[in-house]
């Protein structure tokens, strides 16, 4: 039986604010509209973003441009082998004047946290992010501190630099809602990069905020009201379960992955100005949401099969729901 969708008259406001932020970021990120859009989808879905690609394609530039486009607190963490967990979460320091311990917040206490080269830190330091990314809180010496809204970790890593790096454990990768690969620009976009950035290196610093933290928080609340039909929820579950049964995968997607796909699809619908999700929203997000969570079987790796190849097969054979909007 069909159910009544909630009144979501604010989708136009969400889409309008989204367009302003996207256009602002694209002032410094040339020819990567889809990448910028997905980065903002992760923000509005209250997810975290992992950007993995070769050096020099604009990973850190994208993260900085996103942070500068929103008037909110921003902290950058340069991950290195000697970075300590307390540098991330904070530490209790004895205050001699007051005669007790005082908490000094770490770099994680910001609306947007830029983690540069996250895989250069030790596993112990990487683990310091787990609680904050999943539960949006930090516990130090038995005391729990809540993080603000919005809260997003944008992490970068270079896949080909293995010396001095520590691979992200599965539990850490699973906490990133999306993994994006920026890729090389087109020939025309690269010419425009030379025109735009060849004269000055201060273009990023001139970027002005076009939204603030309360605006983004309102956008996030708006995304939560986007309707997802029961048929689409079953479609998401079928896609995720298919990864667990596929012969070419040693590790399939977790229930957390299904939730991430649902939330990201809601955000994708909202930024398109809709108060409902369509199957194409889900299909577009399958690879960026699921691929980094999967581990291909050794036999598949030997013949060059990747997680993206497997997901392409799964999307092909899992039936798409015929009805999606009015059905509950």
C-alpha positions as CSV (number, residue, x, y, z in Angstrom):
1,X,0.0,0.0,0.0
2,X,1.3,3.4,-0.9
3,X,2.2,5.9,1.9
4,X,2.1,9.7,1.9
5,X,5.5,11.2,1.5
6,X,6.5,13.9,3.9
7,X,6.2,17.6,2.9
8,X,9.6,18.5,1.5
9,X,9.0,21.9,0.1
10,X,12.6,22.9,0.9
11,X,14.3,20.8,-1.8
12,X,14.6,23.9,-4.1
13,X,16.5,25.6,-1.3
14,X,18.8,22.6,-0.9
15,X,19.4,22.5,-4.7
16,X,20.0,26.3,-4.9
17,X,22.5,26.3,-2.0
18,X,24.2,23.2,-3.5
19,X,24.6,25.0,-6.9
20,X,26.3,28.0,-5.2
21,X,28.8,25.8,-3.4
22,X,29.5,23.7,-6.4
23,X,30.0,26.7,-8.7
24,X,32.4,28.2,-6.1
25,X,34.5,25.0,-5.9
26,X,34.6,24.8,-9.7
27,X,36.4,28.2,-9.8
28,X,39.5,26.3,-8.9
29,X,38.7,22.7,-9.9
30,X,38.5,22.6,-13.7
31,X,36.4,20.1,-15.6
32,X,35.5,17.8,-12.7
33,X,31.8,18.6,-12.2
34,X,30.8,15.0,-11.4
35,X,33.6,14.7,-8.8
36,X,32.6,18.0,-7.1
37,X,29.0,17.0,-7.1
38,X,29.7,13.7,-5.4
39,X,31.9,15.3,-2.8
40,X,29.0,17.6,-1.8
41,X,26.7,14.6,-1.8
42,X,28.9,13.0,0.8
43,X,28.8,16.2,2.9
44,X,25.0,16.5,2.8
45,X,24.6,12.7,3.5
46,X,26.7,13.2,6.7
47,X,29.4,11.0,5.2
48,X,33.2,11.1,4.9
49,X,35.2,11.3,1.7
50,X,38.3,9.5,0.7
51,X,40.1,10.9,-2.4
52,X,42.6,8.5,-3.8
53,X,44.6,9.2,-7.0
54,X,48.0,9.9,-8.4
55,X,49.9,13.0,-7.2
56,X,49.2,16.3,-8.8
57,X,45.6,15.9,-10.0
58,X,44.1,18.2,-7.4
59,X,43.1,16.0,-4.4
60,X,44.2,18.5,-1.8
61,X,42.9,21.4,-3.9
62,X,39.4,19.9,-4.0
63,X,39.4,19.3,-0.2
64,X,40.6,22.8,0.5
65,X,38.2,24.4,-2.0
66,X,35.3,22.5,-0.3
67,X,36.4,23.8,3.1
68,X,36.9,27.4,1.9
69,X,33.4,27.5,0.3
70,X,31.7,27.0,3.7
71,X,32.2,29.5,6.5
72,X,32.8,27.0,9.3
73,X,35.7,25.7,11.4
74,X,38.3,23.8,9.4
75,X,41.4,22.0,10.5
76,X,44.1,20.3,8.5
77,X,46.0,17.2,9.7
78,X,49.2,16.3,7.8
79,X,49.4,12.6,8.5
80,X,53.0,11.5,9.1
81,X,54.6,8.4,10.7
82,X,55.3,10.3,13.9
83,X,51.7,11.7,14.3
84,X,50.2,10.6,17.6
85,X,46.6,9.7,18.4
86,X,46.4,12.5,20.9
87,X,47.4,15.0,18.1
88,X,44.1,14.0,16.4
89,X,41.7,13.6,19.4
90,X,43.2,15.8,22.0
91,X,44.8,15.3,25.4
92,X,44.1,16.1,29.1
93,X,46.7,18.5,30.5
94,X,47.2,19.3,34.2
95,X,46.4,22.9,35.0
96,X,48.6,23.9,37.9
97,X,46.6,27.1,38.7
98,X,43.3,25.2,38.9
99,X,44.7,22.0,40.3
100,X,42.9,19.7,37.9
101,X,43.1,18.3,34.4
102,X,42.0,20.4,31.4
103,X,41.1,19.0,28.0
104,X,42.9,20.4,25.0
105,X,40.9,19.5,21.9
106,X,42.8,17.9,19.0
107,X,42.5,18.7,15.3
108,X,39.4,16.5,14.9
109,X,37.3,19.2,16.6
110,X,36.2,21.1,13.5
111,X,33.3,21.0,11.0
112,X,35.6,19.9,8.2
113,X,38.8,18.0,8.8
114,X,41.3,17.7,6.0
115,X,43.4,14.6,6.4
116,X,46.3,14.8,3.9
117,X,48.0,11.6,3.0
118,X,46.1,9.6,5.6
119,X,47.9,6.4,4.9
120,X,51.3,7.8,6.0
121,X,50.2,7.6,9.7
122,X,50.6,4.5,11.8
123,X,47.6,2.1,12.3
124,X,47.3,3.3,15.9
125,X,46.9,6.9,14.8
126,X,44.5,5.9,12.0
127,X,42.4,4.1,14.6
128,X,42.0,7.4,16.5
129,X,39.6,8.5,13.8
130,X,37.3,5.5,14.1
131,X,35.0,6.7,16.9
132,X,34.8,10.2,15.6
133,X,33.9,9.2,12.1
134,X,31.2,6.7,13.1
135,X,29.7,8.1,16.3
136,X,30.6,11.8,15.8
137,X,32.2,12.0,19.3
138,X,35.6,11.7,20.9
139,X,36.3,9.8,24.2
140,X,39.4,10.8,26.1
141,X,40.2,9.6,29.6
142,X,36.7,8.2,30.0
143,X,35.0,11.6,29.1
144,X,33.0,11.8,25.9
145,X,33.0,15.0,23.8
146,X,30.4,15.6,21.0
147,X,31.5,16.9,17.6
148,X,29.6,19.7,15.8
149,X,27.3,19.7,12.8
150,X,28.3,19.5,10.0
151,X,31.2,17.2,10.6
152,X,33.1,15.7,7.7
153,X,36.5,14.1,7.2
154,X,38.0,14.6,3.8
155,X,41.1,12.4,3.5
156,X,43.6,12.1,0.6
157,X,46.1,9.4,-0.3
158,X,48.4,8.5,-3.2
159,X,48.0,4.9,-4.3
160,X,51.4,4.5,-5.9
161,X,53.6,5.8,-3.1
162,X,54.2,2.7,-1.0
163,X,57.4,3.7,0.9
164,X,56.5,5.0,4.4
165,X,52.8,4.3,4.0
166,X,50.4,2.0,5.9
167,X,47.4,0.6,4.0
168,X,44.1,1.6,5.5
169,X,42.5,-1.3,7.4
170,X,39.1,-2.5,6.2
171,X,37.4,-1.0,9.3
172,X,38.8,2.4,8.4
173,X,37.9,2.3,4.7
174,X,34.3,1.2,5.6
175,X,33.8,4.4,7.5
176,X,34.3,6.5,4.4
177,X,31.0,6.9,2.6
178,X,32.5,7.6,-0.8
179,X,35.9,7.1,-2.4
180,X,36.5,9.3,-5.4
181,X,39.2,9.2,-8.1
182,X,39.7,12.6,-9.6
183,X,41.6,11.4,-12.7
184,X,43.5,13.4,-15.3
185,X,41.7,16.4,-16.8
186,X,40.7,16.5,-20.5
187,X,43.0,18.3,-22.9
188,X,40.8,21.4,-23.0
189,X,40.4,21.4,-19.2
190,X,44.2,21.1,-18.8
191,X,44.6,24.1,-21.1
192,X,42.2,26.1,-19.0
193,X,44.2,25.1,-15.9
194,X,47.3,26.6,-17.4
195,X,45.4,29.7,-18.2
196,X,43.8,30.0,-14.8
197,X,46.5,28.8,-12.5
198,X,49.6,29.6,-14.6
199,X,49.5,33.3,-13.7
200,X,48.9,33.0,-10.0
201,X,49.2,30.6,-7.1
202,X,46.8,32.5,-4.9
203,X,43.5,31.6,-6.6
204,X,42.5,29.2,-3.8
205,X,43.2,31.8,-1.1
206,X,40.9,34.2,-2.9
207,X,38.0,31.8,-2.7
208,X,35.2,33.3,-0.4
209,X,32.6,31.3,1.5
210,X,29.2,31.1,-0.1
211,X,27.4,29.2,2.7
212,X,27.9,28.7,6.5
213,X,27.6,25.9,9.0
214,X,23.9,26.6,9.9
215,X,23.0,26.6,6.1
216,X,24.7,23.3,5.6
217,X,23.0,21.9,8.7
218,X,19.6,22.9,7.3
219,X,20.5,21.2,4.0
220,X,21.4,18.0,5.8
221,X,18.1,18.1,7.6
222,X,16.3,18.6,4.3
223,X,18.1,15.6,2.8
224,X,16.8,13.4,5.6
225,X,13.2,14.0,4.5
226,X,13.8,12.7,0.9
227,X,11.5,9.8,0.3
228,X,12.9,6.4,-0.6
229,X,10.4,3.8,-1.9
230,X,10.4,0.3,-0.3
231,X,11.2,-1.1,-3.8
232,X,14.4,1.0,-3.9
233,X,15.3,-0.1,-0.4
234,X,15.0,-3.7,-1.5
235,X,17.1,-2.9,-4.6
236,X,19.9,-1.5,-2.4
237,X,19.8,-4.5,-0.1
238,X,19.9,-6.8,-3.2
239,X,22.9,-5.0,-4.6
240,X,24.8,-5.2,-1.3
241,X,24.0,-8.8,-0.7
242,X,25.1,-9.7,-4.3
243,X,28.6,-8.5,-3.3
244,X,28.7,-11.0,-0.5
245,X,27.8,-14.0,-2.7
246,X,30.0,-13.1,-5.7
247,X,32.7,-15.6,-6.5
248,X,35.2,-12.9,-7.4
249,X,35.0,-11.2,-4.1
250,X,36.7,-12.3,-0.9
251,X,34.9,-9.6,1.2
252,X,31.5,-8.2,0.3
253,X,29.8,-5.0,1.5
254,X,28.6,-4.6,5.1
255,X,25.2,-3.3,6.4
256,X,27.0,0.0,7.0
257,X,27.6,0.1,3.2
258,X,23.8,-0.3,2.5
259,X,23.1,2.5,4.9
260,X,25.7,4.7,3.2
261,X,24.2,3.9,-0.2
262,X,20.7,4.9,1.0
263,X,21.9,8.2,2.6
264,X,24.0,9.1,-0.5
265,X,21.0,8.4,-2.8
266,X,18.8,10.7,-0.7
267,X,21.4,13.5,-1.0
268,X,21.7,12.9,-4.8
269,X,17.9,13.2,-5.1
270,X,17.9,16.4,-3.0
271,X,20.7,18.2,-4.9
272,X,18.7,17.4,-8.1
273,X,15.8,19.3,-6.6
274,X,13.7,16.2,-6.0
275,X,12.0,15.0,-2.8
276,X,12.3,11.4,-3.8
277,X,15.0,8.9,-5.0
278,X,15.0,7.3,-8.4
279,X,16.9,4.1,-9.4
280,X,19.5,6.1,-11.4
281,X,20.5,7.8,-8.1
282,X,21.4,4.4,-6.7
283,X,23.1,3.1,-9.8
284,X,25.3,6.1,-10.1
285,X,26.5,5.8,-6.5
286,X,27.1,2.0,-6.4
287,X,30.8,2.3,-7.5
288,X,31.9,5.3,-5.3
289,X,30.1,3.9,-2.3
290,X,30.9,0.2,-2.5
291,X,34.1,-0.4,-4.5
292,X,36.6,0.7,-1.8
293,X,34.9,-1.6,0.8
294,X,35.3,-4.7,-1.3
295,X,38.3,-7.1,-1.5
296,X,38.6,-9.1,-4.7
297,X,39.5,-12.8,-4.5
298,X,43.1,-13.9,-5.3
299,X,41.9,-15.7,-8.4
300,X,40.1,-12.6,-9.7
301,X,43.2,-10.5,-9.0
302,X,45.4,-12.8,-11.0
303,X,43.3,-12.1,-14.2
304,X,43.1,-8.4,-13.5
305,X,39.5,-8.2,-12.2
306,X,38.8,-5.2,-10.0
307,X,36.0,-4.4,-7.6
308,X,34.7,-1.9,-10.1
309,X,34.4,-4.7,-12.7
310,X,32.5,-6.9,-10.3
311,X,30.1,-4.1,-9.4
312,X,29.4,-3.4,-13.1
313,X,28.4,-7.0,-13.4
314,X,26.2,-6.9,-10.3
315,X,24.4,-3.7,-11.5
316,X,23.8,-5.4,-14.8
317,X,22.1,-8.5,-13.4
318,X,20.3,-7.3,-10.2
319,X,16.8,-6.3,-11.4
320,X,16.0,-2.6,-11.3
321,X,12.6,-1.8,-9.6
322,X,10.0,-0.7,-12.1
323,X,8.2,1.6,-9.7
324,X,10.1,4.0,-7.4
325,X,8.3,7.2,-6.6
326,X,4.9,6.7,-5.2
327,X,5.3,3.2,-4.0
328,X,6.1,2.6,-0.3
